[in-house]
Amino acid sequence: MTLNAKRTLVSAIAAICLTTQLTACIETAIVGAVAASAIVLSDRRSVAVYSKDAWIDVQAATPLNEIGPTTTTHIIANAFNSRVLLTGEVASEADKQKAGDVVKAISGVKGVDNQLVVGPIASLDVRNNDSFITSKVKSRLIGDQPELGNAMKIITENGVVYILGMLTQSELERGVEIARTTSGVQRVVKTSLITIIQEPQAKALDQEAQEDAAKTQGTVTPLPDSTQPATQAVN
């Protein structure tokens, strides 16, 4: 993914968000714009795949929000390489099935890993703790292997850590061990959104990301001042 392509992608996602007003997309754009070099520039996906995943997240947001009221439904969708991970809580098995069907019907989706739990929605304290767990795992990954910290995506729900990303087999095994031994983690799930790649490919992708990040020199892609950060997010 070239530097100019990635910068263009962040701007494009931001434009889509301002047009659609979807909270999931806003998170992708704002967080990506604020820390573009850390999120977009370090991604091992191609610009075409990354943009397609972002668009899938946009398409999933509204129908998933309509599954049920926020008092009983909390669904998070994350697309990676055209596959979607669903996490969170729903009120019934029927709602879980419906959420999976809704996402499967989106153009370009190749599969759904439906990890939704039927039960009460997680409290704000639990969600905050999940965010803290994610940050701890990511920090440990980066401290162990910077490339692994960038390549491995971590989603935490109710203390369960879900792993996705383009990873070598050794990276996956190391990442699972780090996540498993992080305080607060109840369980680690290797999702179907993991793509195993070979070491030469991983090194080539990481080298490209490092070169692009160096060119940015800390620059970011700004959004219009009127844009406000969202409190809920999908990706």
ROFIFI-122781 format. One record per atom (N, C-alpha, C): residue number from 0; chain; x, y, z. Coordinates in steps of 0.001 Angstrom, whole numbers, m for minus. Example, Ala and Ser with C-alpha at 12.3 -4.5 7.8 and 13.67 -1.06 7.14 Angstrom:
# ROFIFI-122781
{0 A {13190 m5690 7800}}
{0 A {12300 m4500 7800}}
{0 A {13200 m3300 7800}}
{1 A {12850 m2250 7080}}
{1 A {13670 m1060 7140}}
{1 A {12900 30 7870}}
//
This chain:
# ROFIFI-122781
{0 A {853 m1181 0}}
{0 A {0 0 0}}
{0 A {890 1232 0}}
{1 A {838 2047 m1068}}
{1 A {1722 3194 m1165}}
{1 A {1259 4325 m269}}
{2 A {2190 5244 1}}
{2 A {1898 6364 886}}
{2 A {743 7202 369}}
{3 A {813 7597 m916}}
{3 A {m248 8449 m1459}}
{3 A {m1584 7727 m1477}}
{4 A {m1541 6434 m1760}}
{4 A {m2784 5658 m1788}}
{4 A {m3421 5611 m417}}
{5 A {m2605 5436 609}}
{5 A {m3137 5358 1960}}
{5 A {m3696 6700 2415}}
{6 A {m2987 7779 2075}}
{6 A {m3492 9107 2434}}
{6 A {m4822 9368 1740}}
{7 A {m4876 8991 445}}
{7 A {m6118 9168 m299}}
{7 A {m7238 8358 325}}
{8 A {m6914 7147 777}}
{8 A {m7917 6278 1382}}
{8 A {m8505 6892 2635}}
{9 A {m7652 7431 3512}}
{9 A {m8157 8053 4733}}
{9 A {m9093 9201 4397}}
{10 A {m8709 10024 3407}}
{10 A {m9560 11139 3008}}
{10 A {m10875 10645 2430}}
{11 A {m10809 9571 1649}}
{11 A {m12024 9029 1040}}
{11 A {m12973 8491 2091}}
{12 A {m12429 7764 3064}}
{12 A {m13274 7240 4136}}
{12 A {m13914 8383 4899}}
{13 A {m13143 9425 5147}}
{13 A {m13678 10584 5855}}
{13 A {m14828 11209 5084}}
{14 A {m14670 11303 3748}}
{14 A {m15725 11889 2928}}
{14 A {m16990 11052 2976}}
{15 A {m16819 9727 2923}}
{15 A {m17974 8831 3013}}
{15 A {m18691 9035 4329}}
{16 A {m17912 9153 5398}}
{16 A {m18506 9305 6725}}
{16 A {m19314 10586 6838}}
{17 A {m18768 11664 6306}}
{17 A {m19464 12939 6396}}
{17 A {m20762 12905 5601}}
{18 A {m20777 12059 4562}}
{18 A {m21975 11942 3741}}
{18 A {m23018 11055 4391}}
{19 A {m22571 9928 4941}}
{19 A {m23513 8958 5486}}
{19 A {m23873 9206 6932}}
{20 A {m22980 9904 7686}}
{20 A {m23205 10176 9109}}
{20 A {m23295 8899 9932}}
{21 A {m22595 7836 9512}}
{21 A {m22618 6580 10251}}
{21 A {m21537 6586 11315}}
{22 A {m21903 6237 12548}}
{22 A {m20938 6280 13638}}
{22 A {m19790 5312 13423}}
{23 A {m20065 4144 12862}}
{23 A {m18993 3172 12651}}
{23 A {m17940 3728 11712}}
{24 A {m18406 4352 10644}}
{24 A {m17485 4909 9672}}
{24 A {m16741 6097 10250}}
{25 A {m17426 6910 11049}}
{25 A {m16787 8070 11650}}
{25 A {m15611 7646 12503}}
{26 A {m15769 6555 13244}}
{26 A {m14657 6072 14065}}
{26 A {m13483 5694 13197}}
{27 A {m13756 4992 12088}}
{27 A {m12681 4586 11200}}
{27 A {m11934 5793 10664}}
{28 A {m12681 6815 10260}}
{28 A {m12065 7983 9659}}
{28 A {m11335 8839 10670}}
{29 A {m11991 9149 11800}}
{29 A {m11390 10057 12763}}
{29 A {m10179 9440 13433}}
{30 A {m10325 8225 13939}}
{30 A {m9176 7588 14573}}
{30 A {m8076 7379 13548}}
{31 A {m8460 6976 12338}}
{31 A {m7459 6777 11299}}
{31 A {m6787 8066 10903}}
{32 A {m7541 9165 10903}}
{32 A {m6965 10440 10519}}
{32 A {m6073 10999 11609}}
{33 A {m6479 10828 12845}}
{33 A {m5686 11341 13959}}
{33 A {m4361 10604 14066}}
{34 A {m4366 9310 13763}}
{34 A {m3141 8510 13854}}
{34 A {m2949 7712 12578}}
{35 A {m2964 8401 11459}}
{35 A {m2946 7729 10164}}
{35 A {m1729 6841 9987}}
{36 A {m571 7325 10368}}
{36 A {632 6537 10151}}
{36 A {628 5271 10978}}
{37 A {m22 5282 12126}}
{37 A {m28 4110 13005}}
{37 A {m1047 3079 12577}}
{38 A {m2145 3504 11955}}
{38 A {m3224 2579 11623}}
{38 A {m3217 2213 10142}}
{39 A {m3330 3205 9283}}
{39 A {m3451 2916 7864}}
{39 A {m2111 2541 7254}}
{40 A {m1062 3317 7578}}
{40 A {214 3101 6928}}
{40 A {872 1788 7331}}
{41 A {543 1262 8492}}
{41 A {1176 29 8952}}
{41 A {375 m1212 8588}}
{42 A {m740 m1060 7913}}
{42 A {m1607 m2189 7606}}
{42 A {m1011 m3043 6496}}
{43 A {m1086 m4348 6661}}
{43 A {m544 m5266 5664}}
{43 A {m1493 m5496 4495}}
{44 A {m2732 m5069 4612}}
{44 A {m3670 m5215 3505}}
{44 A {m3357 m4218 2401}}
{45 A {m3709 m4570 1172}}
{45 A {m3560 m3629 71}}
{45 A {m4587 m2516 216}}
{46 A {m4380 m1420 m495}}
{46 A {m5320 m308 m409}}
{46 A {m6703 m735 m889}}
{47 A {m6756 m1600 m1904}}
{47 A {m8049 m2051 m2420}}
{47 A {m8794 m2870 m1377}}
{48 A {m8087 m3774 m719}}
{48 A {m8719 m4620 298}}
{48 A {m9109 m3794 1515}}
{49 A {m8220 m2896 1936}}
{49 A {m8506 m2050 3102}}
{49 A {m9758 m1208 2864}}
{50 A {m9837 m592 1682}}
{50 A {m10984 264 1385}}
{50 A {m12270 m551 1280}}
{51 A {m12158 m1765 745}}
{51 A {m13334 m2630 656}}
{51 A {m13822 m3017 2048}}
{52 A {m12889 m3332 2944}}
{52 A {m13263 m3668 4320}}
{52 A {m13939 m2484 5007}}
{53 A {m13394 m1292 4793}}
{53 A {m13995 m100 5390}}
{53 A {m15417 112 4871}}
{54 A {m15607 m151 3588}}
{54 A {m16937 11 3000}}
{54 A {m17910 m1034 3543}}
{55 A {m17446 m2246 3751}}
{55 A {m18294 m3281 4347}}
{55 A {m18749 m2847 5734}}
{56 A {m17837 m2282 6519}}
{56 A {m18203 m1787 7849}}
{56 A {m19289 m719 7759}}
{57 A {m19163 155 6770}}
{57 A {m20168 1204 6571}}
{57 A {m21525 585 6255}}
{58 A {m21516 m384 5344}}
{58 A {m22765 m1019 4931}}
{58 A {m23418 m1812 6062}}
{59 A {m22614 m2349 6964}}
{59 A {m23150 m3173 8047}}
{59 A {m23751 m2354 9180}}
{60 A {m23291 m1131 9351}}
{60 A {m23643 m353 10543}}
{60 A {m25145 m164 10741}}
{61 A {m25825 376 9750}}
{61 A {m27244 701 9923}}
{61 A {m28122 m532 10146}}
{62 A {m28040 m1571 9296}}
{62 A {m28897 m2742 9540}}
{62 A {m28602 m3438 10865}}
{63 A {m27358 m3433 11307}}
{63 A {m27045 m4053 12594}}
{63 A {m27619 m3236 13742}}
{64 A {m27611 m1928 13595}}
{64 A {m28196 m1069 14627}}
{64 A {m29702 m1262 14744}}
{65 A {m30310 m1807 13686}}
{65 A {m31757 m2005 13674}}
{65 A {m32172 m3394 14177}}
{66 A {m31212 m4223 14553}}
{66 A {m31529 m5567 15055}}
{66 A {m32365 m5492 16324}}
{67 A {m32036 m4545 17195}}
{67 A {m32759 m4405 18457}}
{67 A {m32383 m3118 19153}}
{68 A {m33098 m2751 20214}}
{68 A {m32810 m1511 20950}}
{68 A {m31454 m1589 21648}}
{69 A {m30866 m434 21900}}
{69 A {m29545 m385 22530}}
{69 A {m29558 m934 23950}}
{70 A {m30736 m1048 24546}}
{70 A {m30828 m1597 25904}}
{70 A {m30632 m3110 25934}}
{71 A {m30822 m3754 24767}}
{71 A {m30692 m5218 24716}}
{71 A {m29733 m5706 23637}}
{72 A {m29229 m4780 22832}}
{72 A {m28412 m5179 21686}}
{72 A {m27144 m4344 21595}}
{73 A {m26025 m5020 21493}}
{73 A {m24726 m4351 21354}}
{73 A {m23890 m5180 20386}}
{74 A {m23849 m4741 19119}}
{74 A {m23185 m5511 18071}}
{74 A {m22021 m4718 17493}}
{75 A {m20862 m5350 17449}}
{75 A {m19677 m4750 16860}}
{75 A {m19267 m5585 15653}}
{76 A {m19082 m4927 14507}}
{76 A {m18662 m5617 13286}}
{76 A {m17285 m5126 12864}}
{77 A {m16408 m6045 12555}}
{77 A {m15075 m5709 12062}}
{77 A {m14775 m6538 10824}}
{78 A {m14564 m5851 9698}}
{78 A {m14251 m6538 8445}}
{78 A {m12745 m6602 8241}}
{79 A {m12280 m7755 7780}}
{79 A {m10861 m7927 7470}}
{79 A {m10751 m8925 6332}}
{80 A {m10145 m8468 5224}}
{80 A {m10037 m9306 4023}}
{80 A {m11394 m9851 3587}}
{81 A {m12394 m8992 3650}}
{81 A {m13762 m9274 3188}}
{81 A {m14517 m10281 4045}}
{82 A {m13958 m10648 5189}}
{82 A {m14676 m11470 6159}}
{82 A {m15004 m10589 7358}}
{83 A {m16115 m10886 8020}}
{83 A {m16591 m10010 9089}}
{83 A {m16693 m10760 10410}}
{84 A {m16119 m10166 11443}}
{84 A {m16237 m10685 12802}}
{84 A {m17341 m9925 13516}}
{85 A {m18297 m10655 14072}}
{85 A {m19363 m10053 14864}}
{85 A {m19148 m10401 16329}}
{86 A {m19073 m9379 17172}}
{86 A {m18943 m9589 18608}}
{86 A {m19948 m8706 19335}}
{87 A {m20189 m9031 20591}}
{87 A {m21136 m8260 21381}}
{87 A {m22240 m9143 21926}}
{88 A {m23368 m8519 22239}}
{88 A {m24468 m9244 22869}}
{88 A {m25797 m8938 22188}}
{89 A {m26643 m9953 22105}}
{89 A {m27994 m9794 21558}}
{89 A {m28981 m10494 22480}}
{90 A {m30261 m10195 22275}}
{90 A {m31294 m10692 23189}}
{90 A {m31706 m12133 22928}}
{91 A {m31485 m12627 21708}}
{91 A {m31978 m13971 21386}}
{91 A {m31141 m14619 20297}}
{92 A {m31305 m15937 20155}}
{92 A {m30639 m16662 19076}}
{92 A {m31132 m16170 17724}}
{93 A {m32402 m15778 17681}}
{93 A {m32961 m15261 16431}}
{93 A {m32255 m13978 16018}}
{94 A {m31984 m13106 16991}}
{94 A {m31274 m11861 16690}}
{94 A {m29840 m12146 16245}}
{95 A {m29223 m13124 16861}}
{95 A {m27857 m13506 16469}}
{95 A {m27844 m13994 15029}}
{96 A {m28804 m14841 14689}}
{96 A {m28901 m15357 13332}}
{96 A {m29191 m14237 12341}}
{97 A {m30080 m13336 12736}}
{97 A {m30435 m12223 11861}}
{97 A {m29230 m11343 11590}}
{98 A {m28436 m11071 12609}}
{98 A {m27243 m10241 12437}}
{98 A {m26283 m10883 11444}}
{99 A {m26095 m12189 11580}}
{99 A {m25222 m12889 10648}}
{99 A {m25748 m12849 9230}}
{100 A {m27049 m13035 9078}}
{100 A {m27662 m13017 7752}}
{100 A {m27563 m11638 7112}}
{101 A {m27749 m10602 7923}}
{101 A {m27671 m9230 7416}}
{101 A {m26291 m8954 6831}}
{102 A {m25265 m9374 7540}}
{102 A {m23901 m9111 7082}}
{102 A {m23548 m9976 5876}}
{103 A {m23987 m11229 5878}}
{103 A {m23717 m12113 4744}}
{103 A {m24311 m11569 3451}}
{104 A {m25404 m10820 3568}}
{104 A {m26088 m10291 2389}}
{104 A {m25390 m9076 1789}}
{105 A {m24409 m8519 2488}}
{105 A {m23700 m7341 1991}}
{105 A {m22787 m7744 833}}
{106 A {m22827 m6977 m224}}
{106 A {m22010 m7265 m1397}}
{106 A {m20526 m7297 m1035}}
{107 A {m19862 m8356 m1456}}
{107 A {m18424 m8461 m1227}}
{107 A {m18023 m9233 7}}
{108 A {m18970 m9517 890}}
{108 A {m18647 m10261 2112}}
{108 A {m18444 m11738 1767}}
{109 A {m17293 m12269 2159}}
{109 A {m16954 m13657 1841}}
{109 A {m17280 m14632 2964}}
{110 A {m17554 m14106 4138}}
{110 A {m17874 m14984 5249}}
{110 A {m18066 m14194 6527}}
{111 A {m18723 m14806 7496}}
{111 A {m18992 m14154 8782}}
{111 A {m18585 m15088 9912}}
{112 A {m17806 m14568 10836}}
{112 A {m17470 m15292 12064}}
{112 A {m18354 m14705 13156}}
{113 A {m19466 m15368 13417}}
{113 A {m20474 m14827 14329}}
{113 A {m20181 m15261 15763}}
{114 A {m19567 m14358 16517}}
{114 A {m19210 m14626 17907}}
{114 A {m20146 m13898 18881}}
{115 A {m21312 m13487 18398}}
{115 A {m22272 m12808 19265}}
{115 A {m22722 m13729 20393}}
{116 A {m22920 m13141 21559}}
{116 A {m23358 m13883 22736}}
{116 A {m24799 m13509 23056}}
{117 A {m25637 m14494 23300}}
{117 A {m27020 m14233 23699}}
{117 A {m27043 m14002 25203}}
{118 A {m27426 m12792 25589}}
{118 A {m27442 m12448 27005}}
{118 A {m27491 m10952 27197}}
{119 A {m27444 m10491 28444}}
{119 A {m27497 m9054 28737}}
{119 A {m26301 m8333 28118}}
{120 A {m26497 m7092 27713}}
{120 A {m25398 m6330 27136}}
{120 A {m24370 m5999 28214}}
{121 A {m23138 m5873 27796}}
{121 A {m22060 m5555 28726}}
{121 A {m22236 m4143 29267}}
{122 A {m21913 m3969 30532}}
{122 A {m22014 m2651 31156}}
{122 A {m20903 m1740 30647}}
{123 A {m21033 m455 30924}}
{123 A {m20009 504 30519}}
{123 A {m18674 175 31182}}
{124 A {m18722 m248 32424}}
{124 A {m17490 m620 33125}}
{124 A {m16798 m1791 32434}}
{125 A {m17588 m2764 32007}}
{125 A {m17018 m3925 31316}}
{125 A {m16404 m3501 29990}}
{126 A {m17095 m2641 29262}}
{126 A {m16570 m2186 27973}}
{126 A {m15289 m1391 28166}}
{127 A {m15264 m552 29194}}
{127 A {m14046 209 29474}}
{127 A {m12896 m731 29821}}
{128 A {m13203 m1768 30575}}
{128 A {m12172 m2738 30929}}
{128 A {m11698 m3501 29695}}
{129 A {m12628 m3789 28789}}
{129 A {m12248 m4450 27539}}
{129 A {m11269 m3581 26745}}
{130 A {m11547 m2283 26702}}
{130 A {m10646 m1364 26002}}
{130 A {m9268 m1365 26655}}
{131 A {m9262 m1412 27979}}
{131 A {m8005 m1437 28720}}
{131 A {m7237 m2721 28429}}
{132 A {m7953 m3843 28369}}
{132 A {m7309 m5119 28048}}
{132 A {m6705 m5069 26648}}
{133 A {m7467 m4538 25693}}
{133 A {m6956 m4421 24332}}
{133 A {m5671 m3612 24300}}
{134 A {m5660 m2485 25009}}
{134 A {m4470 m1632 25028}}
{134 A {m3288 m2349 25673}}
{135 A {m3549 m3140 26706}}
{135 A {m2468 m3883 27355}}
{135 A {m1891 m4941 26425}}
{136 A {m2775 m5663 25748}}
{136 A {m2306 m6692 24823}}
{136 A {m1503 m6065 23695}}
{137 A {m2027 m4977 23121}}
{137 A {m1330 m4314 22024}}
{137 A {25 m3797 22472}}
{138 A {91 m3229 23662}}
{138 A {1362 m2710 24174}}
{138 A {2380 m3829 24336}}
{139 A {1919 m4964 24833}}
{139 A {2822 m6104 25008}}
{139 A {3271 m6666 23657}}
{140 A {2369 m6687 22691}}
{140 A {2729 m7161 21360}}
{140 A {3793 m6268 20739}}
{141 A {3578 m4960 20821}}
{141 A {4529 m4008 20249}}
{141 A {5867 m4091 20969}}
{142 A {5819 m4234 22289}}
{142 A {7053 m4352 23052}}
{142 A {7828 m5603 22708}}
{143 A {7125 m6660 22362}}
{143 A {7765 m7928 22010}}
{143 A {8271 m7913 20576}}
{144 A {7386 m7540 19656}}
{144 A {7733 m7460 18238}}
{144 A {6907 m6331 17618}}
{145 A {7515 m5186 17311}}
{145 A {6754 m4056 16760}}
{145 A {5909 m4430 15549}}
{146 A {6475 m5255 14657}}
{146 A {5720 m5642 13463}}
{146 A {4480 m6449 13831}}
{147 A {4615 m7299 14833}}
{147 A {3478 m8102 15282}}
{147 A {2403 m7211 15878}}
{148 A {2823 m6214 16643}}
{148 A {1863 m5291 17241}}
{148 A {1063 m4537 16205}}
{149 A {1698 m4238 15068}}
{149 A {1001 m3545 13996}}
{149 A {101 m4483 13204}}
{150 A {571 m5706 12981}}
{150 A {m143 m6623 12089}}
{150 A {m1312 m7332 12747}}
{151 A {m1219 m7580 14045}}
{151 A {m2271 m8327 14732}}
{151 A {m3332 m7383 15269}}
{152 A {m4569 m7601 14842}}
{152 A {m5673 m6792 15332}}
{152 A {m6328 m7509 16504}}
{153 A {m6611 m6746 17551}}
{153 A {m7172 m7303 18775}}
{153 A {m8545 m6697 19048}}
{154 A {m9534 m7545 19261}}
{154 A {m10871 m7125 19667}}
{154 A {m11175 m7813 20992}}
{155 A {m11608 m7053 21993}}
{155 A {m11918 m7645 23295}}
{155 A {m13373 m7405 23658}}
{156 A {m14067 m8467 24020}}
{156 A {m15457 m8391 24461}}
{156 A {m15623 m9266 25700}}
{157 A {m16026 m8642 26813}}
{157 A {m16240 m9383 28060}}
{157 A {m15023 m10208 28469}}
{158 A {m13856 m9639 28270}}
{158 A {m12625 m10307 28654}}
{158 A {m12122 m11347 27679}}
{159 A {m12881 m11585 26614}}
{159 A {m12466 m12541 25583}}
{159 A {m11747 m11782 24474}}
{160 A {m10536 m12199 24165}}
{160 A {m9734 m11542 23139}}
{160 A {m9869 m12297 21822}}
{161 A {m10279 m11569 20781}}
{161 A {m10407 m12136 19443}}
{161 A {m9245 m11623 18597}}
{162 A {m8586 m12542 17906}}
{162 A {m7419 m12193 17102}}
{162 A {m7747 m12298 15623}}
{163 A {m7300 m11297 14853}}
{163 A {m7434 m11317 13413}}
{163 A {m6235 m10613 12800}}
{164 A {m5996 m10850 11518}}
{164 A {m4884 m10190 10859}}
{164 A {m4187 m11087 9855}}
{165 A {m3255 m10483 9110}}
{165 A {m2393 m11215 8187}}
{165 A {m1103 m11518 8937}}
{166 A {m903 m12773 9306}}
{166 A {166 m13143 10222}}
{166 A {898 m14397 9760}}
{167 A {2172 m14477 10125}}
{167 A {2878 m15736 9930}}
{167 A {2443 m16690 11038}}
{168 A {2711 m17966 10849}}
{168 A {2312 m18938 11865}}
{168 A {3005 m18658 13190}}
{169 A {4273 m18294 13128}}
{169 A {5001 m18006 14370}}
{169 A {4472 m16750 15042}}
{170 A {4077 m15748 14254}}
{170 A {3498 m14535 14823}}
{170 A {2191 m14856 15534}}
{171 A {1382 m15687 14891}}
{171 A {105 m16053 15493}}
{171 A {321 m16760 16826}}
{172 A {1213 m17713 16840}}
{172 A {1469 m18460 18072}}
{172 A {2003 m17553 19175}}
{173 A {2904 m16646 18808}}
{173 A {3454 m15728 19797}}
{173 A {2378 m14777 20293}}
{174 A {1558 m14275 19384}}
{174 A {495 m13359 19769}}
{174 A {m522 m13990 20694}}
{175 A {m874 m15232 20417}}
{175 A {m1818 m15949 21277}}
{175 A {m1240 m16099 22677}}
{176 A {35 m16432 22763}}
{176 A {673 m16610 24067}}
{176 A {711 m15297 24851}}
{177 A {1025 m14205 24162}}
{177 A {1060 m12901 24825}}
{177 A {m329 m12513 25311}}
{178 A {m1332 m12688 24458}}
{178 A {m2701 m12341 24850}}
{178 A {m3173 m13211 26004}}
{179 A {m2875 m14492 25928}}
{179 A {m3333 m15447 26944}}
{179 A {m2773 m15126 28319}}
{180 A {m1569 m14577 28359}}
{180 A {m907 m14301 29635}}
{180 A {m1060 m12853 30086}}
{181 A {m1919 m12105 29422}}
{181 A {m2189 m10720 29824}}
{181 A {m3269 m10710 30899}}
{182 A {m3053 m9954 31952}}
{182 A {m4014 m9916 33057}}
{182 A {m5381 m9434 32589}}
{183 A {m6417 m10102 33056}}
{183 A {m7785 m9740 32701}}
{183 A {m8352 m10524 31546}}
{184 A {m7495 m11196 30781}}
{184 A {m7968 m11966 29626}}
{184 A {m8541 m13301 30097}}
{185 A {m9796 m13548 29745}}
{185 A {m10464 m14784 30128}}
{185 A {m10227 m15917 29129}}
{186 A {m10140 m15534 27866}}
{186 A {m10014 m16541 26805}}
{186 A {m9500 m15862 25554}}
{187 A {m8813 m16612 24694}}
{187 A {m8314 m16088 23423}}
{187 A {m8918 m16901 22285}}
{188 A {m9479 m16199 21305}}
{188 A {m10118 m16856 20163}}
{188 A {m9364 m16511 18887}}
{189 A {m8908 m17533 18174}}
{189 A {m8302 m17332 16855}}
{189 A {m9439 m17354 15831}}
{190 A {m9796 m16193 15325}}
{190 A {m10953 m16086 14445}}
{190 A {m10631 m16561 13032}}
{191 A {m11689 m16710 12236}}
{191 A {m11511 m17088 10838}}
{191 A {m11026 m15910 10003}}
{192 A {m10845 m14753 10627}}
{192 A {m10335 m13577 9932}}
{192 A {m8812 m13515 9997}}
{193 A {m8185 m14616 10331}}
{193 A {m6726 m14719 10318}}
{193 A {m6295 m15302 8980}}
{194 A {m5365 m14625 8321}}
{194 A {m4768 m15129 7090}}
{194 A {m3302 m15435 7362}}
{195 A {m2919 m16689 7188}}
{195 A {m1527 m17072 7410}}
{195 A {m709 m16763 6156}}
{196 A {361 m15990 6346}}
{196 A {1254 m15648 5245}}
{196 A {2654 m16151 5573}}
{197 A {3505 m16192 4552}}
{197 A {4870 m16658 4740}}
{197 A {5780 m15512 5180}}
{198 A {6882 m15866 5801}}
{198 A {7802 m14868 6349}}
{198 A {8287 m13848 5318}}
{199 A {8696 m14257 4109}}
{199 A {9146 m13267 3122}}
{199 A {8069 m12236 2780}}
{200 A {6829 m12689 2656}}
{200 A {5740 m11761 2359}}
{200 A {5517 m10796 3504}}
{201 A {5575 m11295 4726}}
{201 A {5392 m10432 5896}}
{201 A {6474 m9362 5951}}
{202 A {7719 m9758 5703}}
{202 A {8825 m8801 5743}}
{202 A {8681 m7741 4665}}
{203 A {8256 m8158 3476}}
{203 A {8080 m7204 2380}}
{203 A {6985 m6193 2699}}
{204 A {5874 m6660 3249}}
{204 A {4770 m5769 3601}}
{204 A {5168 m4819 4724}}
{205 A {5904 m5316 5706}}
{205 A {6336 m4472 6820}}
{205 A {7345 m3425 6364}}
{206 A {8228 m3806 5443}}
{206 A {9211 m2854 4931}}
{206 A {8523 m1711 4202}}
{207 A {7523 m2053 3411}}
{207 A {6763 m1020 2697}}
{207 A {6073 m84 3674}}
{208 A {5500 m649 4740}}
{208 A {4809 164 5741}}
{208 A {5779 1091 6455}}
{209 A {6975 595 6783}}
{209 A {7969 1414 7468}}
{209 A {8429 2566 6593}}
{210 A {8631 2292 5318}}
{210 A {9061 3340 4394}}
{210 A {7993 4414 4252}}
{211 A {6742 3989 4158}}
{211 A {5648 4945 4038}}
{211 A {5499 5771 5304}}
{212 A {5605 5117 6467}}
{212 A {5467 5831 7735}}
{212 A {6565 6864 7899}}
{213 A {7781 6531 7453}}
{213 A {8897 7466 7564}}
{213 A {8661 8703 6705}}
{214 A {7996 8517 5569}}
{214 A {7724 9638 4674}}
{214 A {6702 10607 5250}}
{215 A {5818 10095 6104}}
{215 A {4779 10974 6648}}
{215 A {5336 11953 7655}}
{216 A {6394 11556 8385}}
{216 A {7007 12389 9422}}
{216 A {5959 12922 10384}}
{217 A {5022 12033 10748}}
{217 A {4025 12394 11755}}
{217 A {2846 13173 11229}}
{218 A {2743 13332 9903}}
{218 A {1610 14071 9370}}
{218 A {359 13235 9436}}
{219 A {m804 13890 9468}}
{219 A {m2085 13211 9482}}
{219 A {m2987 13839 8450}}
{220 A {m4076 13169 8161}}
{220 A {m5070 13675 7226}}
{220 A {m6194 14325 8007}}
{221 A {m6320 15666 7979}}
{221 A {m7318 16337 8810}}
{221 A {m8723 16191 8262}}
{222 A {m9694 16250 9163}}
{222 A {m11096 16294 8799}}
{222 A {m11615 17700 9054}}
{223 A {m12742 18067 8447}}
{223 A {m13322 19371 8717}}
{223 A {m13578 19560 10201}}
{224 A {m13446 20795 10679}}
{224 A {m13596 21080 12098}}
{224 A {m14963 20712 12629}}
{225 A {m15964 20647 11763}}
{225 A {m17326 20376 12210}}
{225 A {m17544 18915 12573}}
{226 A {m16605 18050 12185}}
{226 A {m16774 16630 12459}}
{226 A {m16550 16344 13930}}
{227 A {m17483 15637 14557}}
{227 A {m17377 15302 15967}}
{227 A {m17114 13814 16127}}
{228 A {m16217 13416 17032}}
{228 A {m15948 11998 17260}}
{228 A {m17200 11271 17719}}
{229 A {m17319 10009 17325}}
{229 A {m18468 9199 17713}}
{229 A {m18192 8479 19016}}
{230 A {m19261 8157 19733}}
{230 A {m19112 7418 20978}}
{230 A {m19238 5925 20761}}
{231 A {m19833 5527 19636}}
{231 A {m19954 4115 19291}}
{231 A {m19202 3869 18000}}
{232 A {m18662 2686 17841}}
{232 A {m17862 2405 16672}}
{232 A {m17995 952 16271}}
{233 A {m17703 683 14985}}
{233 A {m17703 m681 14499}}
{233 A {m16287 m1158 14261}}
{234 A {m15458 m362 13611}}
{234 A {m14120 m856 13312}}
{234 A {m13061 m18 13981}}
//
